[in-house]
Amino acid sequence: MGADSREVMNIRQASQYLGVSPDTLYKYVYEEKIPAFKLGNRWKFKKTILDTWMEQKSSVGEAKSTKKKPRAARAAAGGQ
């Protein structure tokens, strides 16, 4: 069984896959920033949905970076 056969991942597996700590992943789940579902009392993540989510986030991030000033620049321009 290879890594691709793990379509549904738990918090630990998903955090390794995404390269974030389990604590950060829990935070994203509770803030509804990342797609997840509960199976019993455990959070689960579907790999294909995470892949789609990451693809959307990366394309949105690229679009935002060309349209908006960085947060620090906006704060500095906004008044003191």
PyMOL Python script that loads the backbone (N, CA, C, O; Angstrom):
from pymol import cmd

cmd.read_pdbstr("""\
ATOM      1  N   MET A   1       0.833  -1.192   0.000  1.00  0.00           N
ATOM      2  CA  MET A   1       0.000   0.000   0.000  1.00  0.00           C
ATOM      3  C   MET A   1       0.875   1.252   0.000  1.00  0.00           C
ATOM      4  O   MET A   1       1.692   1.443   0.901  1.00  0.00           O
ATOM      5  N   GLY A   2       0.705   2.094  -1.002  1.00  0.00           N
ATOM      6  CA  GLY A   2       1.500   3.310  -1.092  1.00  0.00           C
ATOM      7  C   GLY A   2       0.783   4.488  -0.470  1.00  0.00           C
ATOM      8  O   GLY A   2      -0.344   4.366   0.010  1.00  0.00           O
ATOM      9  N   ALA A   3       1.445   5.626  -0.484  1.00  0.00           N
ATOM     10  CA  ALA A   3       0.868   6.831   0.111  1.00  0.00           C
ATOM     11  C   ALA A   3      -0.401   7.267  -0.625  1.00  0.00           C
ATOM     12  O   ALA A   3      -1.309   7.839  -0.023  1.00  0.00           O
ATOM     13  N   ASP A   4      -0.456   6.993  -1.933  1.00  0.00           N
ATOM     14  CA  ASP A   4      -1.626   7.399  -2.707  1.00  0.00           C
ATOM     15  C   ASP A   4      -2.878   6.610  -2.335  1.00  0.00           C
ATOM     16  O   ASP A   4      -3.992   7.040  -2.635  1.00  0.00           O
ATOM     17  N   SER A   5      -2.705   5.465  -1.688  1.00  0.00           N
ATOM     18  CA  SER A   5      -3.871   4.664  -1.318  1.00  0.00           C
ATOM     19  C   SER A   5      -4.569   5.244  -0.087  1.00  0.00           C
ATOM     20  O   SER A   5      -5.674   4.819   0.250  1.00  0.00           O
ATOM     21  N   ARG A   6      -3.944   6.199   0.583  1.00  0.00           N
ATOM     22  CA  ARG A   6      -4.543   6.829   1.758  1.00  0.00           C
ATOM     23  C   ARG A   6      -5.380   8.025   1.328  1.00  0.00           C
ATOM     24  O   ARG A   6      -4.928   9.168   1.403  1.00  0.00           O
ATOM     25  N   GLU A   7      -6.573   7.763   0.888  1.00  0.00           N
ATOM     26  CA  GLU A   7      -7.459   8.832   0.423  1.00  0.00           C
ATOM     27  C   GLU A   7      -7.972   9.655   1.603  1.00  0.00           C
ATOM     28  O   GLU A   7      -8.103  10.875   1.498  1.00  0.00           O
ATOM     29  N   VAL A   8      -8.261   8.998   2.717  1.00  0.00           N
ATOM     30  CA  VAL A   8      -8.756   9.698   3.901  1.00  0.00           C
ATOM     31  C   VAL A   8      -7.653   9.680   4.955  1.00  0.00           C
ATOM     32  O   VAL A   8      -7.133   8.626   5.321  1.00  0.00           O
ATOM     33  N   MET A   9      -7.311  10.870   5.431  1.00  0.00           N
ATOM     34  CA  MET A   9      -6.205  11.010   6.383  1.00  0.00           C
ATOM     35  C   MET A   9      -6.702  11.537   7.713  1.00  0.00           C
ATOM     36  O   MET A   9      -7.701  12.254   7.779  1.00  0.00           O
ATOM     37  N   ASN A  10      -5.989  11.173   8.781  1.00  0.00           N
ATOM     38  CA  ASN A  10      -6.287  11.743  10.087  1.00  0.00           C
ATOM     39  C   ASN A  10      -5.480  13.042  10.247  1.00  0.00           C
ATOM     40  O   ASN A  10      -4.762  13.455   9.337  1.00  0.00           O
ATOM     41  N   ILE A  11      -5.611  13.667  11.409  1.00  0.00           N
ATOM     42  CA  ILE A  11      -4.921  14.942  11.654  1.00  0.00           C
ATOM     43  C   ILE A  11      -3.408  14.805  11.462  1.00  0.00           C
ATOM     44  O   ILE A  11      -2.788  15.641  10.804  1.00  0.00           O
ATOM     45  N   ARG A  12      -2.820  13.767  12.029  1.00  0.00           N
ATOM     46  CA  ARG A  12      -1.364  13.583  11.951  1.00  0.00           C
ATOM     47  C   ARG A  12      -0.916  13.408  10.502  1.00  0.00           C
ATOM     48  O   ARG A  12       0.047  14.036  10.062  1.00  0.00           O
ATOM     49  N   GLN A  13      -1.615  12.558   9.771  1.00  0.00           N
ATOM     50  CA  GLN A  13      -1.249  12.309   8.373  1.00  0.00           C
ATOM     51  C   GLN A  13      -1.437  13.559   7.525  1.00  0.00           C
ATOM     52  O   GLN A  13      -0.584  13.889   6.700  1.00  0.00           O
ATOM     53  N   ALA A  14      -2.550  14.252   7.727  1.00  0.00           N
ATOM     54  CA  ALA A  14      -2.830  15.463   6.950  1.00  0.00           C
ATOM     55  C   ALA A  14      -1.831  16.571   7.286  1.00  0.00           C
ATOM     56  O   ALA A  14      -1.417  17.321   6.402  1.00  0.00           O
ATOM     57  N   SER A  15      -1.446  16.678   8.550  1.00  0.00           N
ATOM     58  CA  SER A  15      -0.488  17.722   8.921  1.00  0.00           C
ATOM     59  C   SER A  15       0.866  17.451   8.263  1.00  0.00           C
ATOM     60  O   SER A  15       1.539  18.385   7.825  1.00  0.00           O
ATOM     61  N   GLN A  16       1.267  16.180   8.191  1.00  0.00           N
ATOM     62  CA  GLN A  16       2.519  15.842   7.508  1.00  0.00           C
ATOM     63  C   GLN A  16       2.393  16.122   6.011  1.00  0.00           C
ATOM     64  O   GLN A  16       3.318  16.651   5.396  1.00  0.00           O
ATOM     65  N   TYR A  17       1.266  15.771   5.437  1.00  0.00           N
ATOM     66  CA  TYR A  17       1.043  15.976   4.005  1.00  0.00           C
ATOM     67  C   TYR A  17       1.096  17.462   3.648  1.00  0.00           C
ATOM     68  O   TYR A  17       1.663  17.849   2.627  1.00  0.00           O
ATOM     69  N   LEU A  18       0.492  18.289   4.512  1.00  0.00           N
ATOM     70  CA  LEU A  18       0.426  19.727   4.250  1.00  0.00           C
ATOM     71  C   LEU A  18       1.653  20.484   4.746  1.00  0.00           C
ATOM     72  O   LEU A  18       1.879  21.631   4.358  1.00  0.00           O
ATOM     73  N   GLY A  19       2.437  19.848   5.594  1.00  0.00           N
ATOM     74  CA  GLY A  19       3.640  20.502   6.109  1.00  0.00           C
ATOM     75  C   GLY A  19       3.367  21.518   7.197  1.00  0.00           C
ATOM     76  O   GLY A  19       4.084  22.511   7.320  1.00  0.00           O
ATOM     77  N   VAL A  20       2.326  21.273   7.993  1.00  0.00           N
ATOM     78  CA  VAL A  20       2.019  22.140   9.136  1.00  0.00           C
ATOM     79  C   VAL A  20       1.896  21.260  10.382  1.00  0.00           C
ATOM     80  O   VAL A  20       1.738  20.044  10.277  1.00  0.00           O
ATOM     81  N   SER A  21       1.968  21.872  11.538  1.00  0.00           N
ATOM     82  CA  SER A  21       1.852  21.098  12.774  1.00  0.00           C
ATOM     83  C   SER A  21       0.398  20.679  12.982  1.00  0.00           C
ATOM     84  O   SER A  21      -0.514  21.337  12.481  1.00  0.00           O
ATOM     85  N   PRO A  22       0.177  19.588  13.717  1.00  0.00           N
ATOM     86  CA  PRO A  22      -1.205  19.199  14.040  1.00  0.00           C
ATOM     87  C   PRO A  22      -1.980  20.316  14.742  1.00  0.00           C
ATOM     88  O   PRO A  22      -3.173  20.493  14.494  1.00  0.00           O
ATOM     89  N   ASP A  23      -1.306  21.070  15.617  1.00  0.00           N
ATOM     90  CA  ASP A  23      -1.972  22.181  16.314  1.00  0.00           C
ATOM     91  C   ASP A  23      -2.467  23.236  15.327  1.00  0.00           C
ATOM     92  O   ASP A  23      -3.581  23.744  15.460  1.00  0.00           O
ATOM     93  N   THR A  24      -1.642  23.559  14.343  1.00  0.00           N
ATOM     94  CA  THR A  24      -2.033  24.529  13.318  1.00  0.00           C
ATOM     95  C   THR A  24      -3.213  23.992  12.517  1.00  0.00           C
ATOM     96  O   THR A  24      -4.142  24.734  12.199  1.00  0.00           O
ATOM     97  N   LEU A  25      -3.173  22.712  12.197  1.00  0.00           N
ATOM     98  CA  LEU A  25      -4.257  22.110  11.429  1.00  0.00           C
ATOM     99  C   LEU A  25      -5.567  22.136  12.211  1.00  0.00           C
ATOM    100  O   LEU A  25      -6.618  22.441  11.648  1.00  0.00           O
ATOM    101  N   TYR A  26      -5.510  21.818  13.508  1.00  0.00           N
ATOM    102  CA  TYR A  26      -6.713  21.919  14.352  1.00  0.00           C
ATOM    103  C   TYR A  26      -7.256  23.339  14.331  1.00  0.00           C
ATOM    104  O   TYR A  26      -8.468  23.537  14.239  1.00  0.00           O
ATOM    105  N   LYS A  27      -6.375  24.330  14.416  1.00  0.00           N
ATOM    106  CA  LYS A  27      -6.792  25.735  14.401  1.00  0.00           C
ATOM    107  C   LYS A  27      -7.523  26.051  13.095  1.00  0.00           C
ATOM    108  O   LYS A  27      -8.583  26.676  13.109  1.00  0.00           O
ATOM    109  N   TYR A  28      -6.954  25.618  11.968  1.00  0.00           N
ATOM    110  CA  TYR A  28      -7.584  25.848  10.666  1.00  0.00           C
ATOM    111  C   TYR A  28      -8.961  25.177  10.588  1.00  0.00           C
ATOM    112  O   TYR A  28      -9.901  25.742  10.030  1.00  0.00           O
ATOM    113  N   VAL A  29      -9.071  23.966  11.152  1.00  0.00           N
ATOM    114  CA  VAL A  29     -10.355  23.246  11.142  1.00  0.00           C
ATOM    115  C   VAL A  29     -11.397  24.034  11.916  1.00  0.00           C
ATOM    116  O   VAL A  29     -12.506  24.249  11.429  1.00  0.00           O
ATOM    117  N   TYR A  30     -11.042  24.466  13.124  1.00  0.00           N
ATOM    118  CA  TYR A  30     -12.011  25.173  13.962  1.00  0.00           C
ATOM    119  C   TYR A  30     -12.354  26.554  13.419  1.00  0.00           C
ATOM    120  O   TYR A  30     -13.443  27.066  13.678  1.00  0.00           O
ATOM    121  N   GLU A  31     -11.444  27.158  12.674  1.00  0.00           N
ATOM    122  CA  GLU A  31     -11.729  28.448  12.035  1.00  0.00           C
ATOM    123  C   GLU A  31     -12.374  28.257  10.663  1.00  0.00           C
ATOM    124  O   GLU A  31     -12.638  29.225   9.949  1.00  0.00           O
ATOM    125  N   GLU A  32     -12.625  26.991  10.303  1.00  0.00           N
ATOM    126  CA  GLU A  32     -13.233  26.629   9.016  1.00  0.00           C
ATOM    127  C   GLU A  32     -12.442  27.168   7.835  1.00  0.00           C
ATOM    128  O   GLU A  32     -13.016  27.609   6.839  1.00  0.00           O
ATOM    129  N   LYS A  33     -11.124  27.129   7.952  1.00  0.00           N
ATOM    130  CA  LYS A  33     -10.242  27.582   6.877  1.00  0.00           C
ATOM    131  C   LYS A  33      -9.827  26.434   5.963  1.00  0.00           C
ATOM    132  O   LYS A  33      -9.260  26.662   4.894  1.00  0.00           O
ATOM    133  N   ILE A  34     -10.109  25.192   6.385  1.00  0.00           N
ATOM    134  CA  ILE A  34      -9.667  24.036   5.624  1.00  0.00           C
ATOM    135  C   ILE A  34     -10.793  23.002   5.606  1.00  0.00           C
ATOM    136  O   ILE A  34     -11.475  22.815   6.614  1.00  0.00           O
ATOM    137  N   PRO A  35     -10.994  22.333   4.474  1.00  0.00           N
ATOM    138  CA  PRO A  35     -12.081  21.346   4.404  1.00  0.00           C
ATOM    139  C   PRO A  35     -11.758  20.091   5.209  1.00  0.00           C
ATOM    140  O   PRO A  35     -10.713  19.470   5.011  1.00  0.00           O
ATOM    141  N   ALA A  36     -12.660  19.722   6.116  1.00  0.00           N
ATOM    142  CA  ALA A  36     -12.490  18.536   6.949  1.00  0.00           C
ATOM    143  C   ALA A  36     -13.874  18.022   7.333  1.00  0.00           C
ATOM    144  O   ALA A  36     -14.872  18.730   7.202  1.00  0.00           O
ATOM    145  N   PHE A  37     -13.915  16.796   7.802  1.00  0.00           N
ATOM    146  CA  PHE A  37     -15.180  16.250   8.285  1.00  0.00           C
ATOM    147  C   PHE A  37     -14.895  15.356   9.489  1.00  0.00           C
ATOM    148  O   PHE A  37     -13.783  14.858   9.668  1.00  0.00           O
ATOM    149  N   LYS A  38     -15.924  15.169  10.304  1.00  0.00           N
ATOM    150  CA  LYS A  38     -15.764  14.326  11.478  1.00  0.00           C
ATOM    151  C   LYS A  38     -16.298  12.940  11.189  1.00  0.00           C
ATOM    152  O   LYS A  38     -17.380  12.777  10.624  1.00  0.00           O
ATOM    153  N   LEU A  39     -15.530  11.954  11.580  1.00  0.00           N
ATOM    154  CA  LEU A  39     -15.941  10.564  11.508  1.00  0.00           C
ATOM    155  C   LEU A  39     -15.883  10.080  12.949  1.00  0.00           C
ATOM    156  O   LEU A  39     -14.803   9.873  13.503  1.00  0.00           O
ATOM    157  N   GLY A  40     -17.045   9.902  13.546  1.00  0.00           N
ATOM    158  CA  GLY A  40     -17.081   9.673  14.990  1.00  0.00           C
ATOM    159  C   GLY A  40     -16.655  10.948  15.675  1.00  0.00           C
ATOM    160  O   GLY A  40     -17.241  12.005  15.444  1.00  0.00           O
ATOM    161  N   ASN A  41     -15.633  10.861  16.521  1.00  0.00           N
ATOM    162  CA  ASN A  41     -15.137  12.071  17.188  1.00  0.00           C
ATOM    163  C   ASN A  41     -13.768  12.489  16.653  1.00  0.00           C
ATOM    164  O   ASN A  41     -13.061  13.266  17.294  1.00  0.00           O
ATOM    165  N   ARG A  42     -13.402  11.984  15.500  1.00  0.00           N
ATOM    166  CA  ARG A  42     -12.091  12.283  14.898  1.00  0.00           C
ATOM    167  C   ARG A  42     -12.244  13.093  13.619  1.00  0.00           C
ATOM    168  O   ARG A  42     -13.111  12.818  12.789  1.00  0.00           O
ATOM    169  N   TRP A  43     -11.378  14.105  13.475  1.00  0.00           N
ATOM    170  CA  TRP A  43     -11.360  14.879  12.240  1.00  0.00           C
ATOM    171  C   TRP A  43     -10.652  14.083  11.159  1.00  0.00           C
ATOM    172  O   TRP A  43      -9.624  13.454  11.410  1.00  0.00           O
ATOM    173  N   LYS A  44     -11.209  14.113   9.952  1.00  0.00           N
ATOM    174  CA  LYS A  44     -10.636  13.421   8.804  1.00  0.00           C
ATOM    175  C   LYS A  44     -10.521  14.394   7.638  1.00  0.00           C
ATOM    176  O   LYS A  44     -11.250  15.382   7.551  1.00  0.00           O
ATOM    177  N   PHE A  45      -9.598  14.089   6.758  1.00  0.00           N
ATOM    178  CA  PHE A  45      -9.316  14.941   5.602  1.00  0.00           C
ATOM    179  C   PHE A  45      -9.230  14.059   4.373  1.00  0.00           C
ATOM    180  O   PHE A  45      -8.535  13.043   4.378  1.00  0.00           O
ATOM    181  N   LYS A  46      -9.932  14.443   3.324  1.00  0.00           N
ATOM    182  CA  LYS A  46      -9.886  13.689   2.081  1.00  0.00           C
ATOM    183  C   LYS A  46      -8.796  14.291   1.197  1.00  0.00           C
ATOM    184  O   LYS A  46      -8.803  15.489   0.915  1.00  0.00           O
ATOM    185  N   LYS A  47      -7.867  13.451   0.768  1.00  0.00           N
ATOM    186  CA  LYS A  47      -6.688  13.924   0.033  1.00  0.00           C
ATOM    187  C   LYS A  47      -7.063  14.713  -1.223  1.00  0.00           C
ATOM    188  O   LYS A  47      -6.496  15.776  -1.472  1.00  0.00           O
ATOM    189  N   THR A  48      -8.004  14.208  -2.011  1.00  0.00           N
ATOM    190  CA  THR A  48      -8.365  14.901  -3.253  1.00  0.00           C
ATOM    191  C   THR A  48      -8.969  16.281  -2.958  1.00  0.00           C
ATOM    192  O   THR A  48      -8.754  17.231  -3.711  1.00  0.00           O
ATOM    193  N   ILE A  49      -9.717  16.381  -1.870  1.00  0.00           N
ATOM    194  CA  ILE A  49     -10.309  17.677  -1.506  1.00  0.00           C
ATOM    195  C   ILE A  49      -9.220  18.633  -1.021  1.00  0.00           C
ATOM    196  O   ILE A  49      -9.253  19.825  -1.329  1.00  0.00           O
ATOM    197  N   LEU A  50      -8.251  18.106  -0.259  1.00  0.00           N
ATOM    198  CA  LEU A  50      -7.125  18.951   0.171  1.00  0.00           C
ATOM    199  C   LEU A  50      -6.319  19.431  -1.025  1.00  0.00           C
ATOM    200  O   LEU A  50      -5.893  20.585  -1.069  1.00  0.00           O
ATOM    201  N   ASP A  51      -6.110  18.544  -1.996  1.00  0.00           N
ATOM    202  CA  ASP A  51      -5.363  18.935  -3.202  1.00  0.00           C
ATOM    203  C   ASP A  51      -6.085  20.062  -3.935  1.00  0.00           C
ATOM    204  O   ASP A  51      -5.456  21.034  -4.356  1.00  0.00           O
ATOM    205  N   THR A  52      -7.398  19.935  -4.088  1.00  0.00           N
ATOM    206  CA  THR A  52      -8.196  20.975  -4.747  1.00  0.00           C
ATOM    207  C   THR A  52      -8.141  22.276  -3.951  1.00  0.00           C
ATOM    208  O   THR A  52      -7.987  23.355  -4.523  1.00  0.00           O
ATOM    209  N   TRP A  53      -8.267  22.166  -2.619  1.00  0.00           N
ATOM    210  CA  TRP A  53      -8.225  23.337  -1.746  1.00  0.00           C
ATOM    211  C   TRP A  53      -6.888  24.058  -1.876  1.00  0.00           C
ATOM    212  O   TRP A  53      -6.843  25.284  -1.979  1.00  0.00           O
ATOM    213  N   MET A  54      -5.787  23.280  -1.871  1.00  0.00           N
ATOM    214  CA  MET A  54      -4.457  23.897  -2.007  1.00  0.00           C
ATOM    215  C   MET A  54      -4.305  24.576  -3.362  1.00  0.00           C
ATOM    216  O   MET A  54      -3.723  25.656  -3.456  1.00  0.00           O
ATOM    217  N   GLU A  55      -4.820  23.953  -4.401  1.00  0.00           N
ATOM    218  CA  GLU A  55      -4.747  24.536  -5.743  1.00  0.00           C
ATOM    219  C   GLU A  55      -5.500  25.869  -5.782  1.00  0.00           C
ATOM    220  O   GLU A  55      -5.012  26.848  -6.346  1.00  0.00           O
ATOM    221  N   GLN A  56      -6.690  25.897  -5.179  1.00  0.00           N
ATOM    222  CA  GLN A  56      -7.475  27.140  -5.135  1.00  0.00           C
ATOM    223  C   GLN A  56      -6.757  28.205  -4.322  1.00  0.00           C
ATOM    224  O   GLN A  56      -6.708  29.368  -4.722  1.00  0.00           O
ATOM    225  N   LYS A  57      -6.199  27.813  -3.182  1.00  0.00           N
ATOM    226  CA  LYS A  57      -5.501  28.770  -2.326  1.00  0.00           C
ATOM    227  C   LYS A  57      -4.270  29.345  -3.026  1.00  0.00           C
ATOM    228  O   LYS A  57      -3.985  30.536  -2.909  1.00  0.00           O
ATOM    229  N   SER A  58      -3.547  28.500  -3.746  1.00  0.00           N
ATOM    230  CA  SER A  58      -2.343  29.000  -4.405  1.00  0.00           C
ATOM    231  C   SER A  58      -2.702  29.943  -5.546  1.00  0.00           C
ATOM    232  O   SER A  58      -1.992  30.923  -5.772  1.00  0.00           O
ATOM    233  N   SER A  59      -3.776  29.675  -6.266  1.00  0.00           N
ATOM    234  CA  SER A  59      -4.159  30.575  -7.358  1.00  0.00           C
ATOM    235  C   SER A  59      -4.762  31.861  -6.812  1.00  0.00           C
ATOM    236  O   SER A  59      -4.551  32.930  -7.386  1.00  0.00           O
ATOM    237  N   VAL A  60      -5.507  31.780  -5.715  1.00  0.00           N
ATOM    238  CA  VAL A  60      -6.055  32.984  -5.078  1.00  0.00           C
ATOM    239  C   VAL A  60      -4.913  33.821  -4.522  1.00  0.00           C
ATOM    240  O   VAL A  60      -4.923  35.045  -4.649  1.00  0.00           O
ATOM    241  N   GLY A  61      -3.924  33.169  -3.907  1.00  0.00           N
ATOM    242  CA  GLY A  61      -2.768  33.878  -3.356  1.00  0.00           C
ATOM    243  C   GLY A  61      -2.009  34.631  -4.428  1.00  0.00           C
ATOM    244  O   GLY A  61      -1.560  35.754  -4.201  1.00  0.00           O
ATOM    245  N   GLU A  62      -1.861  34.016  -5.608  1.00  0.00           N
ATOM    246  CA  GLU A  62      -1.165  34.681  -6.708  1.00  0.00           C
ATOM    247  C   GLU A  62      -1.971  35.882  -7.190  1.00  0.00           C
ATOM    248  O   GLU A  62      -1.401  36.932  -7.490  1.00  0.00           O
ATOM    249  N   ALA A  63      -3.287  35.735  -7.267  1.00  0.00           N
ATOM    250  CA  ALA A  63      -4.135  36.837  -7.721  1.00  0.00           C
ATOM    251  C   ALA A  63      -4.095  37.992  -6.720  1.00  0.00           C
ATOM    252  O   ALA A  63      -4.002  39.155  -7.111  1.00  0.00           O
ATOM    253  N   LYS A  64      -4.165  37.667  -5.428  1.00  0.00           N
ATOM    254  CA  LYS A  64      -4.132  38.701  -4.401  1.00  0.00           C
ATOM    255  C   LYS A  64      -2.817  39.446  -4.409  1.00  0.00           C
ATOM    256  O   LYS A  64      -2.795  40.666  -4.240  1.00  0.00           O
ATOM    257  N   SER A  65      -1.717  38.733  -4.603  1.00  0.00           N
ATOM    258  CA  SER A  65      -0.412  39.380  -4.512  1.00  0.00           C
ATOM    259  C   SER A  65      -0.209  40.403  -5.627  1.00  0.00           C
ATOM    260  O   SER A  65       0.576  41.339  -5.477  1.00  0.00           O
ATOM    261  N   THR A  66      -0.909  40.228  -6.732  1.00  0.00           N
ATOM    262  CA  THR A  66      -0.755  41.195  -7.816  1.00  0.00           C
ATOM    263  C   THR A  66      -1.715  42.374  -7.661  1.00  0.00           C
ATOM    264  O   THR A  66      -1.495  43.424  -8.264  1.00  0.00           O
ATOM    265  N   LYS A  67      -2.773  42.220  -6.866  1.00  0.00           N
ATOM    266  CA  LYS A  67      -3.789  43.261  -6.756  1.00  0.00           C
ATOM    267  C   LYS A  67      -3.673  44.112  -5.496  1.00  0.00           C
ATOM    268  O   LYS A  67      -3.989  45.302  -5.518  1.00  0.00           O
ATOM    269  N   LYS A  68      -3.223  43.509  -4.404  1.00  0.00           N
ATOM    270  CA  LYS A  68      -3.249  44.217  -3.132  1.00  0.00           C
ATOM    271  C   LYS A  68      -1.846  44.502  -2.626  1.00  0.00           C
ATOM    272  O   LYS A  68      -0.901  43.762  -2.897  1.00  0.00           O
ATOM    273  N   LYS A  69      -1.738  45.594  -1.885  1.00  0.00           N
ATOM    274  CA  LYS A  69      -0.476  45.900  -1.221  1.00  0.00           C
ATOM    275  C   LYS A  69      -0.319  44.957  -0.031  1.00  0.00           C
ATOM    276  O   LYS A  69      -1.313  44.460   0.498  1.00  0.00           O
ATOM    277  N   PRO A  70       0.902  44.710   0.388  1.00  0.00           N
ATOM    278  CA  PRO A  70       1.099  43.916   1.605  1.00  0.00           C
ATOM    279  C   PRO A  70       0.424  44.586   2.791  1.00  0.00           C
ATOM    280  O   PRO A  70       0.265  45.807   2.807  1.00  0.00           O
ATOM    281  N   ARG A  71       0.032  43.809   3.769  1.00  0.00           N
ATOM    282  CA  ARG A  71      -0.695  44.316   4.936  1.00  0.00           C
ATOM    283  C   ARG A  71       0.062  45.456   5.615  1.00  0.00           C
ATOM    284  O   ARG A  71      -0.551  46.451   6.001  1.00  0.00           O
ATOM    285  N   ALA A  72       1.358  45.335   5.765  1.00  0.00           N
ATOM    286  CA  ALA A  72       2.153  46.382   6.438  1.00  0.00           C
ATOM    287  C   ALA A  72       2.081  47.694   5.660  1.00  0.00           C
ATOM    288  O   ALA A  72       1.982  48.770   6.251  1.00  0.00           O
ATOM    289  N   ALA A  73       2.132  47.600   4.348  1.00  0.00           N
ATOM    290  CA  ALA A  73       2.063  48.806   3.511  1.00  0.00           C
ATOM    291  C   ALA A  73       0.683  49.463   3.623  1.00  0.00           C
ATOM    292  O   ALA A  73       0.572  50.687   3.672  1.00  0.00           O
ATOM    293  N   ARG A  74      -0.362  48.636   3.663  1.00  0.00           N
ATOM    294  CA  ARG A  74      -1.722  49.184   3.810  1.00  0.00           C
ATOM    295  C   ARG A  74      -1.876  49.866   5.166  1.00  0.00           C
ATOM    296  O   ARG A  74      -2.484  50.932   5.262  1.00  0.00           O
ATOM    297  N   ALA A  75      -1.329  49.257   6.206  1.00  0.00           N
ATOM    298  CA  ALA A  75      -1.437  49.831   7.558  1.00  0.00           C
ATOM    299  C   ALA A  75      -0.683  51.157   7.632  1.00  0.00           C
ATOM    300  O   ALA A  75      -1.157  52.115   8.243  1.00  0.00           O
ATOM    301  N   ALA A  76       0.482  51.205   7.012  1.00  0.00           N
ATOM    302  CA  ALA A  76       1.288  52.429   7.046  1.00  0.00           C
ATOM    303  C   ALA A  76       0.592  53.555   6.279  1.00  0.00           C
ATOM    304  O   ALA A  76       0.686  54.719   6.668  1.00  0.00           O
ATOM    305  N   ALA A  77      -0.099  53.216   5.199  1.00  0.00           N
ATOM    306  CA  ALA A  77      -0.761  54.229   4.390  1.00  0.00           C
ATOM    307  C   ALA A  77      -2.080  54.684   5.011  1.00  0.00           C
ATOM    308  O   ALA A  77      -2.601  55.747   4.676  1.00  0.00           O
ATOM    309  N   GLY A  78      -2.612  53.861   5.922  1.00  0.00           N
ATOM    310  CA  GLY A  78      -3.932  54.121   6.471  1.00  0.00           C
ATOM    311  C   GLY A  78      -3.994  55.182   7.536  1.00  0.00           C
ATOM    312  O   GLY A  78      -5.097  55.531   7.958  1.00  0.00           O
ATOM    313  N   GLY A  79      -2.926  55.702   7.983  1.00  0.00           N
ATOM    314  CA  GLY A  79      -2.950  56.731   9.020  1.00  0.00           C
ATOM    315  C   GLY A  79      -2.314  56.218  10.298  1.00  0.00           C
ATOM    316  O   GLY A  79      -2.153  55.014  10.498  1.00  0.00           O
ATOM    317  N   GLN A  80      -1.957  57.159  11.153  1.00  0.00           N
ATOM    318  CA  GLN A  80      -1.214  56.746  12.349  1.00  0.00           C
ATOM    319  C   GLN A  80      -1.875  57.221  13.599  1.00  0.00           C
ATOM    320  O   GLN A  80      -1.381  56.961  14.696  1.00  0.00           O
TER     321      GLN A  80
END
""", "prot")
cmd.dss("prot")
cmd.show_as("cartoon", "prot")
cmd.util.cbc("prot")
cmd.orient("prot")
